[in-house]
Amino acid sequence: MIKLLAHAKINLSLRVPHPRDDGFHEIDSLIQTIDLSDEITVTRAGHDLSVRNDLDIRSEEDLAWQAADLVLREKGMDCGMQITVRKMIPTGAGLGGGSSDAAAVLWAVDRLTPPVLSVEAVHDLAAQLGSDVPLFLRGGLLRARGRGEAVSPVFPSRKERFLLLVPPVHCTTASVYREMAPRIARARNGTDEPQLGKNDLYEAAVFLYPELAQYSEAMAKLGADYAGMSGSGSTFYAAFSDAKHAERTHEHLREELPQAQVYLTQATSTGFHVKGGK
């Protein structure tokens, strides 16, 4: 049995230079993993593969189930895995919870079915599951390019505290990218270097979900070092180098916007953390 904490991520910057010939979009994003985490237990038992969580979907549609199935098929192994996911990362919020769970399960199932695969092989499996999954195998501060699977580390991880505001709005990633497509030419900022808080998807997300604007405006007024939107929304973040300021602002925001979820987090150096196992 292996127990893990699968960390969330925030996009500190996100550029979308152009669509690709394969139908996906090219991205260039500065990403930081943070200590808001799902709790996962993976146990080798029996011959069936099962996932228990709070999501209202079939097991086969769950990325954690798909990750375990992919490893077992890659190794040609006929054994069962029981996976339990306690969701703490909000879904549909641009925080990468499903991808993080998948990366953690990939790693755990590989360890529970020796011999372990090479780092390259696990990365290839992660890329098959989704563009964001490979980044969680490494974690920390990363720059992601291509579809998101071309990941390189940036050192050191950020030292700020990150205040997250998750509105009661579920953003559909595919819809935001479709709305973004005709805006790409107008979104260019004239530099290849990441700009903290800049997100090319923001305009499209607010157009599709106008109620997001009030939350963005609330974050802009907090006096943070920088602020922005993560992924395709709906999460907004604000970064504070002053921890006490971050704590005071956390309490203020919880009182001002009780309908939203508010978290005070900090950076991690890994995409997931092993709590223990045997």
C-alpha positions as CSV (number, residue, x, y, z in Angstrom):
1,M,0.0,0.0,0.0
2,I,1.2,3.5,-0.8
3,K,-0.3,6.7,0.4
4,L,0.3,10.0,-1.4
5,L,-0.6,13.6,-1.5
6,A,-1.1,14.8,-5.1
7,H,-0.5,18.5,-5.3
8,A,-2.3,21.2,-7.3
9,K,-0.7,23.7,-9.7
10,I,-1.1,27.2,-10.7
11,N,-0.1,28.9,-13.9
12,L,2.0,31.9,-13.0
13,S,2.0,32.8,-16.7
14,L,0.3,31.3,-19.7
15,R,0.9,32.2,-23.4
16,V,-0.9,30.5,-26.2
17,P,1.1,31.4,-29.3
18,H,-0.8,29.5,-31.9
19,P,-2.9,26.4,-32.7
20,R,-1.1,23.2,-33.8
21,D,-1.7,21.0,-36.8
22,D,-2.9,18.2,-34.5
23,G,-5.9,20.3,-33.2
24,F,-4.3,21.2,-29.9
25,H,-2.8,24.5,-28.9
26,E,0.9,25.4,-28.4
27,I,1.5,26.8,-25.0
28,D,4.3,28.4,-23.0
29,S,3.5,28.4,-19.3
30,L,5.4,29.0,-16.1
31,I,3.8,26.6,-13.5
32,Q,4.3,26.2,-9.8
33,T,3.0,23.2,-7.8
34,I,1.4,24.1,-4.5
35,D,0.5,22.2,-1.3
36,L,-3.3,22.1,-1.9
37,S,-3.5,18.3,-2.3
38,D,-5.7,15.3,-3.0
39,E,-5.1,12.3,-0.7
40,I,-4.6,9.0,-2.5
41,T,-4.2,5.4,-1.3
42,V,-3.1,2.7,-3.8
43,T,-3.2,-0.9,-2.7
44,R,-2.3,-4.0,-4.7
45,A,-5.1,-6.6,-4.1
46,G,-7.1,-9.2,-6.1
47,H,-7.5,-9.0,-9.8
48,D,-9.9,-6.1,-10.3
49,L,-9.1,-2.4,-10.8
50,S,-11.3,-0.1,-8.8
51,V,-11.3,3.6,-7.9
52,R,-13.3,5.2,-5.1
53,N,-13.7,9.0,-5.0
54,D,-16.3,11.8,-4.9
55,L,-16.6,12.2,-8.6
56,D,-19.9,11.4,-10.3
57,I,-18.3,9.5,-13.3
58,R,-17.7,6.0,-14.4
59,S,-14.4,4.5,-13.1
60,E,-13.2,4.1,-16.7
61,E,-13.5,7.8,-17.3
62,D,-11.4,8.7,-14.2
63,L,-7.8,9.6,-15.0
64,A,-6.6,7.8,-11.9
65,W,-8.2,4.6,-13.2
66,Q,-6.8,5.2,-16.7
67,A,-3.3,5.7,-15.2
68,A,-3.4,2.4,-13.3
69,D,-4.8,0.5,-16.3
70,L,-2.1,2.0,-18.5
71,V,0.8,0.8,-16.3
72,L,-0.7,-2.7,-15.9
73,R,-1.2,-3.1,-19.6
74,E,2.3,-1.7,-20.3
75,K,3.8,-4.4,-18.0
76,G,1.4,-7.1,-19.1
77,M,0.4,-7.8,-15.5
78,D,-2.8,-9.5,-14.4
79,C,-3.3,-8.0,-10.9
80,G,-5.8,-5.8,-9.1
81,M,-5.4,-2.3,-7.7
82,Q,-7.7,-0.6,-5.2
83,I,-7.4,3.2,-5.5
84,T,-9.1,5.6,-3.1
85,V,-9.0,9.4,-3.9
86,R,-10.1,11.9,-1.3
87,K,-10.7,15.1,-3.4
88,M,-9.5,18.3,-1.8
89,I,-8.5,20.1,-5.0
90,P,-11.6,21.8,-6.6
91,T,-12.5,20.3,-10.0
92,G,-13.0,22.4,-13.2
93,A,-10.9,25.2,-11.6
94,G,-7.6,25.2,-13.6
95,L,-5.7,23.6,-10.7
96,G,-4.8,20.3,-12.4
97,G,-6.2,18.0,-9.8
98,G,-7.2,15.1,-12.1
99,S,-3.8,15.3,-13.9
100,S,-2.0,15.3,-10.5
101,D,-3.9,12.3,-9.3
102,A,-3.0,10.5,-12.5
103,A,0.7,11.2,-12.1
104,A,0.7,10.0,-8.5
105,V,-1.2,6.8,-9.4
106,L,1.2,6.1,-12.3
107,W,4.1,6.3,-10.0
108,A,2.5,4.2,-7.2
109,V,1.2,1.4,-9.4
110,D,4.7,1.2,-11.1
111,R,6.3,0.8,-7.7
112,L,3.8,-1.8,-6.6
113,T,4.5,-3.9,-9.7
114,P,8.2,-4.3,-9.9
115,P,10.5,-4.0,-11.8
116,V,9.9,-0.3,-12.1
117,L,9.8,1.3,-15.5
118,S,12.4,3.8,-16.7
119,V,11.8,7.5,-16.1
120,E,11.4,8.0,-19.8
121,A,8.8,5.2,-20.1
122,V,6.7,6.7,-17.2
123,H,6.9,10.1,-18.8
124,D,5.6,8.7,-22.1
125,L,2.7,7.0,-20.3
126,A,1.9,10.3,-18.6
127,A,1.9,12.2,-21.9
128,Q,-0.6,9.6,-23.2
129,L,-3.0,10.5,-20.4
130,G,-3.0,14.2,-20.9
131,S,-0.8,17.3,-21.5
132,D,-0.6,18.3,-17.8
133,V,0.2,14.9,-16.4
134,P,4.0,14.9,-17.1
135,L,4.6,18.1,-15.1
136,F,3.3,16.5,-11.9
137,L,5.9,13.7,-12.2
138,R,8.5,16.4,-11.5
139,G,6.7,19.3,-9.7
140,G,8.3,22.4,-8.4
141,L,8.6,25.5,-10.6
142,L,8.4,24.5,-14.2
143,R,8.2,25.9,-17.7
144,A,5.9,23.8,-20.0
145,R,5.9,24.1,-23.7
146,G,4.4,22.3,-26.7
147,R,1.0,20.8,-25.6
148,G,2.3,21.1,-22.1
149,E,4.3,17.8,-22.1
150,A,7.7,19.4,-22.8
151,V,8.6,20.3,-19.2
152,S,11.8,21.8,-17.9
153,P,12.6,22.8,-14.3
154,V,13.2,26.4,-13.2
155,F,15.1,26.8,-9.9
156,P,14.3,27.6,-7.2
157,S,10.6,27.3,-6.5
158,R,8.7,30.4,-5.7
159,K,8.9,31.7,-2.1
160,E,5.6,33.7,-2.1
161,R,2.5,32.6,-0.3
162,F,-0.4,32.0,-2.8
163,L,-3.9,33.0,-2.0
164,L,-6.4,31.1,-4.1
165,L,-10.0,32.2,-4.8
166,V,-12.2,29.5,-6.5
167,P,-15.5,31.0,-7.6
168,P,-18.6,28.8,-7.8
169,V,-18.1,28.6,-11.5
170,H,-17.0,25.5,-13.5
171,C,-15.0,26.4,-16.6
172,T,-14.8,24.0,-19.5
173,T,-11.3,24.0,-20.8
174,A,-12.2,23.0,-24.4
175,S,-14.7,25.9,-24.7
176,V,-12.2,28.5,-23.4
177,Y,-9.6,27.4,-25.9
178,R,-12.1,27.5,-28.7
179,E,-13.1,31.0,-27.7
180,M,-9.5,31.9,-27.4
181,A,-8.6,30.9,-31.0
182,P,-9.7,34.1,-32.9
183,R,-8.1,36.2,-30.1
184,I,-4.6,34.8,-30.4
185,A,-3.2,37.5,-32.7
186,R,-4.5,40.2,-30.4
187,A,-3.1,38.6,-27.3
188,R,0.6,38.8,-28.2
189,N,2.7,40.7,-25.8
190,G,5.9,41.1,-27.7
191,T,8.2,39.0,-25.5
192,D,9.1,35.3,-25.1
193,E,9.8,35.6,-21.4
194,P,7.1,34.7,-18.9
195,Q,5.2,37.6,-17.4
196,L,3.9,36.8,-13.9
197,G,0.1,37.1,-13.8
198,K,-0.3,37.2,-17.6
199,N,-2.8,34.6,-19.0
200,D,-3.8,34.6,-22.6
201,L,-7.0,32.7,-21.8
202,Y,-8.3,35.3,-19.4
203,E,-10.2,37.3,-22.0
204,A,-11.9,34.2,-23.4
205,A,-12.8,32.8,-20.0
206,V,-14.5,36.0,-18.8
207,F,-16.3,36.4,-22.1
208,L,-17.8,32.9,-21.7
209,Y,-18.3,33.2,-17.9
210,P,-18.9,37.0,-17.2
211,E,-19.5,36.3,-13.5
212,L,-15.7,35.7,-13.2
213,A,-15.0,39.4,-13.6
214,Q,-16.1,40.3,-10.1
215,Y,-13.7,37.8,-8.6
216,S,-10.8,38.9,-10.8
217,E,-11.5,42.5,-9.7
218,A,-11.6,41.5,-6.0
219,M,-8.1,39.9,-6.4
220,A,-6.7,42.9,-8.2
221,K,-7.5,45.1,-5.2
222,L,-5.6,43.0,-2.6
223,G,-2.2,44.7,-3.0
224,A,-0.5,41.5,-3.9
225,D,3.0,41.3,-5.6
226,Y,1.2,39.9,-8.7
227,A,-2.1,38.2,-9.4
228,G,-3.7,36.2,-12.2
229,M,-5.9,33.3,-13.4
230,S,-4.8,29.7,-13.4
231,G,-5.2,27.6,-16.5
232,S,-8.5,28.1,-18.2
233,G,-10.2,29.2,-14.9
234,S,-12.0,29.5,-12.7
235,T,-9.3,29.9,-10.0
236,F,-7.7,33.3,-9.4
237,Y,-4.5,33.6,-7.3
238,A,-2.6,36.4,-5.7
239,A,1.1,36.1,-4.6
240,F,2.4,37.7,-1.4
241,S,6.0,37.9,-0.3
242,D,4.8,39.1,3.1
243,A,3.3,36.0,4.9
244,K,1.4,38.1,7.5
245,H,-0.2,40.2,4.8
246,A,-1.2,37.0,3.1
247,E,-2.8,35.7,6.2
248,R,-4.8,38.9,6.9
249,T,-5.9,39.0,3.3
250,H,-7.0,35.3,3.5
251,E,-9.4,36.1,6.4
252,H,-10.7,39.2,4.7
253,L,-11.4,37.4,1.4
254,R,-13.3,34.6,3.2
255,E,-15.6,37.1,4.8
256,E,-16.1,39.2,1.7
257,L,-16.8,36.3,-0.7
258,P,-18.4,33.5,1.4
259,Q,-19.8,31.9,-1.7
260,A,-16.3,31.1,-3.0
261,Q,-13.6,28.7,-1.8
262,V,-10.5,30.5,-0.4
263,Y,-7.2,28.8,0.3
264,L,-3.8,30.0,1.5
265,T,-1.0,27.9,0.0
266,Q,2.7,27.7,-0.6
267,A,4.9,26.2,-3.2
268,T,6.1,22.6,-3.3
269,S,9.3,21.2,-4.8
270,T,7.5,18.0,-6.1
271,G,4.3,17.2,-7.9
272,F,3.3,14.6,-5.2
273,H,4.5,13.5,-1.8
274,V,4.6,10.0,-0.4
275,K,3.1,9.8,3.0
276,G,4.1,6.2,3.7
277,G,3.7,2.7,2.5
278,K,4.7,-0.9,2.8
